[in-house]
Amino acid sequence: MNILTWAIIARALLSWLPIDQSSPLYQLLFRVTEPIIDPFRRVIPRAGMIDLSPMMAILALLVMQQLVAMLVVPA
């Protein structure tokens, strides 16, 4: 996994904790991950209290990583 994937995971985990959203750590994670998560959030409806957009963003990143790897290193 890459750093962006870990940033999305960290942001999702921090959303479960009572953390100050104005803290520098949260603001950094928000600025880095929001451009990736937001398009999925617009398309995927919430499942009750659960936001599935971070999981879909991670899956999209993994698919893109595999596609790039196939293009760079042909079998």
N, CA, C and O atoms as a GROMACS GRO file, in nm:
protein
  300
    1MET      N    1   0.084  -0.119   0.000
    1MET     CA    2   0.000   0.000   0.000
    1MET      C    3   0.088   0.124   0.000
    1MET      O    4   0.200   0.123   0.049
    2ASN      N    5   0.034   0.229  -0.055
    2ASN     CA    6   0.111   0.352  -0.062
    2ASN      C    7   0.069   0.450   0.049
    2ASN      O    8  -0.022   0.422   0.127
    3ILE      N    9   0.135   0.561   0.053
    3ILE     CA   10   0.111   0.660   0.159
    3ILE      C   11  -0.030   0.717   0.152
    3ILE      O   12  -0.092   0.741   0.256
    4LEU      N   13  -0.081   0.738   0.032
    4LEU     CA   14  -0.217   0.792   0.018
    4LEU      C   15  -0.322   0.697   0.075
    4LEU      O   16  -0.418   0.740   0.138
    5THR      N   17  -0.302   0.568   0.053
    5THR     CA   18  -0.394   0.468   0.109
    5THR      C   19  -0.392   0.474   0.260
    5THR      O   20  -0.496   0.471   0.325
    6TRP      N   21  -0.271   0.481   0.317
    6TRP     CA   22  -0.260   0.489   0.464
    6TRP      C   23  -0.321   0.618   0.517
    6TRP      O   24  -0.378   0.619   0.626
    7ALA      N   25  -0.310   0.726   0.442
    7ALA     CA   26  -0.370   0.853   0.485
    7ALA      C   27  -0.522   0.841   0.488
    7ALA      O   28  -0.586   0.894   0.580
    8ILE      N   29  -0.581   0.773   0.390
    8ILE     CA   30  -0.726   0.753   0.388
    8ILE      C   31  -0.769   0.666   0.506
    8ILE      O   32  -0.870   0.695   0.570
    9ILE      N   33  -0.693   0.562   0.534
    9ILE     CA   34  -0.723   0.475   0.649
    9ILE      C   35  -0.714   0.554   0.779
    9ILE      O   36  -0.801   0.543   0.865
   10ALA      N   37  -0.609   0.634   0.793
   10ALA     CA   38  -0.593   0.715   0.915
   10ALA      C   39  -0.708   0.812   0.932
   10ALA      O   40  -0.759   0.831   1.043
   11ARG      N   41  -0.749   0.874   0.822
   11ARG     CA   42  -0.861   0.969   0.831
   11ARG      C   43  -0.989   0.898   0.872
   11ARG      O   44  -1.065   0.949   0.954
   12ALA      N   45  -1.014   0.781   0.816
   12ALA     CA   46  -1.134   0.706   0.852
   12ALA      C   47  -1.131   0.666   0.999
   12ALA      O   48  -1.233   0.676   1.068
   13LEU      N   49  -1.017   0.622   1.047
   13LEU     CA   50  -1.006   0.584   1.188
   13LEU      C   51  -1.022   0.704   1.280
   13LEU      O   52  -1.087   0.695   1.384
   14LEU      N   53  -0.963   0.817   1.242
   14LEU     CA   54  -0.976   0.937   1.324
   14LEU      C   55  -1.119   0.989   1.329
   14LEU      O   56  -1.158   1.056   1.424
   15SER      N   57  -1.198   0.957   1.227
   15SER     CA   58  -1.336   1.004   1.227
   15SER      C   59  -1.418   0.936   1.336
   15SER      O   60  -1.525   0.986   1.373
   16TRP      N   61  -1.371   0.825   1.387
   16TRP     CA   62  -1.442   0.755   1.495
   16TRP      C   63  -1.405   0.808   1.632
   16TRP      O   64  -1.471   0.776   1.731
   17LEU      N   65  -1.301   0.890   1.640
   17LEU     CA   66  -1.252   0.940   1.768
   17LEU      C   67  -1.293   1.085   1.788
   17LEU      O   68  -1.313   1.159   1.692
   18PRO      N   69  -1.306   1.125   1.914
   18PRO     CA   70  -1.340   1.266   1.941
   18PRO      C   71  -1.216   1.355   1.928
   18PRO      O   72  -1.161   1.402   2.027
   19ILE      N   73  -1.174   1.379   1.804
   19ILE     CA   74  -1.054   1.459   1.779
   19ILE      C   75  -1.096   1.598   1.731
   19ILE      O   76  -1.197   1.615   1.663
   20ASP      N   77  -1.016   1.696   1.768
   20ASP     CA   78  -1.041   1.833   1.725
   20ASP      C   79  -1.014   1.843   1.575
   20ASP      O   80  -0.901   1.822   1.532
   21GLN      N   81  -1.116   1.876   1.497
   21GLN     CA   82  -1.100   1.881   1.352
   21GLN      C   83  -1.017   2.000   1.306
   21GLN      O   84  -0.983   2.010   1.188
   22SER      N   85  -0.983   2.089   1.396
   22SER     CA   86  -0.895   2.200   1.359
   22SER      C   87  -0.749   2.169   1.392
   22SER      O   88  -0.662   2.254   1.372
   23SER      N   89  -0.722   2.048   1.440
   23SER     CA   90  -0.584   2.011   1.471
   23SER      C   91  -0.503   2.000   1.342
   23SER      O   92  -0.558   1.967   1.238
   24PRO      N   93  -0.374   2.028   1.349
   24PRO     CA   94  -0.290   2.024   1.228
   24PRO      C   95  -0.288   1.886   1.162
   24PRO      O   96  -0.287   1.876   1.039
   25LEU      N   97  -0.287   1.779   1.241
   25LEU     CA   98  -0.286   1.644   1.184
   25LEU      C   99  -0.413   1.617   1.105
   25LEU      O  100  -0.407   1.567   0.993
   26TYR      N  101  -0.526   1.649   1.162
   26TYR     CA  102  -0.653   1.626   1.093
   26TYR      C  103  -0.662   1.712   0.967
   26TYR      O  104  -0.706   1.665   0.862
   27GLN      N  105  -0.621   1.838   0.976
   27GLN     CA  106  -0.625   1.927   0.861
   27GLN      C  107  -0.536   1.876   0.747
   27GLN      O  108  -0.574   1.885   0.630
   28LEU      N  109  -0.418   1.824   0.782
   28LEU     CA  110  -0.329   1.767   0.680
   28LEU      C  111  -0.394   1.647   0.612
   28LEU      O  112  -0.394   1.637   0.490
   29LEU      N  113  -0.448   1.555   0.692
   29LEU     CA  114  -0.515   1.438   0.635
   29LEU      C  115  -0.635   1.479   0.550
   29LEU      O  116  -0.659   1.420   0.444
   30PHE      N  117  -0.709   1.578   0.594
   30PHE     CA  118  -0.826   1.624   0.519
   30PHE      C  119  -0.784   1.680   0.384
   30PHE      O  120  -0.843   1.646   0.281
   31ARG      N  121  -0.682   1.767   0.383
   31ARG     CA  122  -0.638   1.830   0.258
   31ARG      C  123  -0.581   1.728   0.159
   31ARG      O  124  -0.597   1.744   0.038
   32VAL      N  125  -0.516   1.625   0.210
   32VAL     CA  126  -0.455   1.525   0.122
   32VAL      C  127  -0.560   1.428   0.069
   32VAL      O  128  -0.553   1.388  -0.048
   33THR      N  129  -0.655   1.389   0.152
   33THR     CA  130  -0.747   1.283   0.113
   33THR      C  131  -0.880   1.330   0.055
   33THR      O  132  -0.944   1.256  -0.020
   34GLU      N  133  -0.922   1.449   0.087
   34GLU     CA  134  -1.054   1.496   0.042
   34GLU      C  135  -1.069   1.498  -0.111
   34GLU      O  136  -1.176   1.462  -0.160
   35PRO      N  137  -0.967   1.538  -0.188
   35PRO     CA  138  -0.984   1.534  -0.334
   35PRO      C  139  -1.005   1.393  -0.389
   35PRO      O  140  -1.062   1.377  -0.497
   36ILE      N  141  -0.960   1.291  -0.317
   36ILE     CA  142  -0.979   1.153  -0.362
   36ILE      C  143  -1.113   1.098  -0.314
   36ILE      O  144  -1.182   1.030  -0.389
   37ILE      N  145  -1.151   1.128  -0.189
   37ILE     CA  146  -1.272   1.072  -0.130
   37ILE      C  147  -1.399   1.143  -0.179
   37ILE      O  148  -1.501   1.078  -0.200
   38ASP      N  149  -1.393   1.274  -0.197
   38ASP     CA  150  -1.513   1.352  -0.229
   38ASP      C  151  -1.588   1.305  -0.354
   38ASP      O  152  -1.711   1.297  -0.349
   39PRO      N  153  -1.522   1.273  -0.465
   39PRO     CA  154  -1.598   1.226  -0.581
   39PRO      C  155  -1.677   1.097  -0.553
   39PRO      O  156  -1.787   1.079  -0.606
   40PHE      N  157  -1.621   1.009  -0.472
   40PHE     CA  158  -1.693   0.886  -0.436
   40PHE      C  159  -1.810   0.917  -0.342
   40PHE      O  160  -1.916   0.854  -0.352
   41ARG      N  161  -1.791   1.013  -0.253
   41ARG     CA  162  -1.897   1.050  -0.160
   41ARG      C  163  -2.017   1.108  -0.235
   41ARG      O  164  -2.131   1.091  -0.192
   42ARG      N  165  -1.993   1.177  -0.345
   42ARG     CA  166  -2.102   1.234  -0.424
   42ARG      C  167  -2.186   1.128  -0.493
   42ARG      O  168  -2.305   1.147  -0.516
   43VAL      N  169  -2.122   1.014  -0.526
   43VAL     CA  170  -2.190   0.909  -0.603
   43VAL      C  171  -2.248   0.799  -0.514
   43VAL      O  172  -2.357   0.749  -0.539
   44ILE      N  173  -2.175   0.762  -0.410
   44ILE     CA  174  -2.215   0.649  -0.324
   44ILE      C  175  -2.300   0.701  -0.208
   44ILE      O  176  -2.254   0.786  -0.132
   45PRO      N  177  -2.422   0.651  -0.195
   45PRO     CA  178  -2.504   0.694  -0.081
   45PRO      C  179  -2.451   0.634   0.049
   45PRO      O  180  -2.389   0.528   0.049
   46ARG      N  181  -2.476   0.702   0.158
   46ARG     CA  182  -2.435   0.651   0.289
   46ARG      C  183  -2.518   0.529   0.324
   46ARG      O  184  -2.637   0.523   0.294
   47ALA      N  185  -2.455   0.433   0.388
   47ALA     CA  186  -2.522   0.313   0.437
   47ALA      C  187  -2.552   0.335   0.585
   47ALA      O  188  -2.479   0.286   0.672
   48GLY      N  189  -2.657   0.408   0.613
   48GLY     CA  190  -2.689   0.442   0.752
   48GLY      C  191  -2.586   0.540   0.805
   48GLY      O  192  -2.571   0.650   0.750
   49MET      N  193  -2.517   0.502   0.910
   49MET     CA  194  -2.414   0.588   0.970
   49MET      C  195  -2.276   0.564   0.908
   49MET      O  196  -2.180   0.630   0.945
   50ILE      N  197  -2.266   0.471   0.815
   50ILE     CA  198  -2.137   0.431   0.760
   50ILE      C  199  -2.114   0.498   0.625
   50ILE      O  200  -2.198   0.491   0.536
   51ASP      N  201  -1.999   0.561   0.612
   51ASP     CA  202  -1.958   0.625   0.487
   51ASP      C  203  -1.863   0.528   0.415
   51ASP      O  204  -1.752   0.502   0.462
   52LEU      N  205  -1.907   0.474   0.303
   52LEU     CA  206  -1.828   0.375   0.229
   52LEU      C  207  -1.732   0.439   0.130
   52LEU      O  208  -1.654   0.368   0.065
   53SER      N  209  -1.735   0.570   0.116
   53SER     CA  210  -1.650   0.635   0.017
   53SER      C  211  -1.500   0.618   0.041
   53SER      O  212  -1.426   0.605  -0.056
   54PRO      N  213  -1.449   0.616   0.166
   54PRO     CA  214  -1.306   0.590   0.183
   54PRO      C  215  -1.266   0.451   0.134
   54PRO      O  216  -1.160   0.434   0.074
   55MET      N  217  -1.350   0.351   0.158
   55MET     CA  218  -1.320   0.216   0.112
   55MET      C  219  -1.319   0.210  -0.041
   55MET      O  220  -1.232   0.145  -0.100
   56MET      N  221  -1.414   0.277  -0.105
   56MET     CA  222  -1.418   0.277  -0.250
   56MET      C  223  -1.298   0.355  -0.308
   56MET      O  224  -1.246   0.318  -0.413
   57ALA      N  225  -1.256   0.460  -0.241
   57ALA     CA  226  -1.138   0.534  -0.286
   57ALA      C  227  -1.013   0.447  -0.278
   57ALA      O  228  -0.929   0.449  -0.368
   58ILE      N  229  -1.001   0.370  -0.171
   58ILE     CA  230  -0.886   0.279  -0.158
   58ILE      C  231  -0.890   0.173  -0.267
   58ILE      O  232  -0.787   0.141  -0.327
   59LEU      N  233  -1.007   0.117  -0.293
   59LEU     CA  234  -1.018   0.017  -0.400
   59LEU      C  235  -0.981   0.078  -0.535
   59LEU      O  236  -0.913   0.013  -0.615
   60ALA      N  237  -1.024   0.199  -0.561
   60ALA     CA  238  -0.990   0.265  -0.688
   60ALA      C  239  -0.839   0.288  -0.698
   60ALA      O  240  -0.780   0.270  -0.804
   61LEU      N  241  -0.777   0.328  -0.588
   61LEU     CA  242  -0.631   0.346  -0.588
   61LEU      C  243  -0.559   0.215  -0.616
   61LEU      O  244  -0.461   0.212  -0.691
   62LEU      N  245  -0.607   0.106  -0.556
   62LEU     CA  246  -0.544  -0.024  -0.580
   62LEU      C  247  -0.560  -0.068  -0.725
   62LEU      O  248  -0.466  -0.122  -0.784
   63VAL      N  249  -0.676  -0.046  -0.783
   63VAL     CA  250  -0.699  -0.081  -0.923
   63VAL      C  251  -0.607   0.002  -1.013
   63VAL      O  252  -0.546  -0.051  -1.105
   64MET      N  253  -0.599   0.132  -0.986
   64MET     CA  254  -0.511   0.217  -1.066
   64MET      C  255  -0.365   0.176  -1.053
   64MET      O  256  -0.290   0.180  -1.150
   65GLN      N  257  -0.325   0.137  -0.933
   65GLN     CA  258  -0.188   0.092  -0.910
   65GLN      C  259  -0.160  -0.034  -0.991
   65GLN      O  260  -0.052  -0.046  -1.049
   66GLN      N  261  -0.254  -0.126  -0.997
   66GLN     CA  262  -0.237  -0.248  -1.075
   66GLN      C  263  -0.232  -0.217  -1.224
   66GLN      O  264  -0.151  -0.275  -1.297
   67LEU      N  265  -0.317  -0.126  -1.271
   67LEU     CA  266  -0.316  -0.090  -1.413
   67LEU      C  267  -0.183  -0.026  -1.452
   67LEU      O  268  -0.128  -0.059  -1.557
   68VAL      N  269  -0.134   0.062  -1.371
   68VAL     CA  270  -0.005   0.126  -1.400
   68VAL      C  271   0.106   0.022  -1.399
   68VAL      O  272   0.194   0.025  -1.484
   69ALA      N  273   0.102  -0.069  -1.304
   69ALA     CA  274   0.204  -0.174  -1.298
   69ALA      C  275   0.201  -0.262  -1.422
   69ALA      O  276   0.307  -0.303  -1.471
   70MET      N  277   0.083  -0.292  -1.474
   70MET     CA  278   0.072  -0.373  -1.597
   70MET      C  279   0.126  -0.297  -1.717
   70MET      O  280   0.186  -0.357  -1.806
   71LEU      N  281   0.105  -0.167  -1.720
   71LEU     CA  282   0.154  -0.087  -1.833
   71LEU      C  283   0.305  -0.069  -1.830
   71LEU      O  284   0.370  -0.069  -1.934
   72VAL      N  285   0.360  -0.055  -1.709
   72VAL     CA  286   0.503  -0.030  -1.695
   72VAL      C  287   0.584  -0.157  -1.714
   72VAL      O  288   0.688  -0.155  -1.780
   73VAL      N  289   0.538  -0.267  -1.656
   73VAL     CA  290   0.609  -0.394  -1.663
   73VAL      C  291   0.523  -0.494  -1.739
   73VAL      O  292   0.445  -0.567  -1.677
   74PRO      N  293   0.535  -0.498  -1.871
   74PRO     CA  294   0.453  -0.595  -1.946
   74PRO      C  295   0.496  -0.738  -1.916
   74PRO      O  296   0.615  -0.765  -1.898
   75ALA      N  297   0.399  -0.827  -1.911
   75ALA     CA  298   0.428  -0.968  -1.875
   75ALA      C  299   0.495  -1.042  -1.988
   75ALA      O  300   0.525  -1.161  -1.975
   0.00000   0.00000   0.00000
